[in-house]
Amino acid sequence: DPDYLDGLVEFFEAHYREVSPKRGGNPYKQAVLAALNITEELFRERDRNEELKANVRERCERIQELIQKIDPTRS
């Protein structure tokens, strides 16, 4: 999808511009640094997602325990 691809390009270019003033004029190094920043962001979001899923799982288990206490005949 061209719109999706445009969004990806804009996302990368924003990260690229973010690091460009910090790193001389070598476009290869800037691109690698931008890619590393995006990768770090991805990993942080994955960790956060896993924490959220674990939290939801724990809450669901707690709700099931409470339901069992209220009505032991329910499974």
Secondary structure, DSSP 8 states (H G I E B T S, - for coil): -HHHHHHHHHHHHHHHHHHGGGS-S-HHHHHHHHHHHHHHHHHHHHHHHHHHHHHHHHHHHHHHHHHHHH-TT--
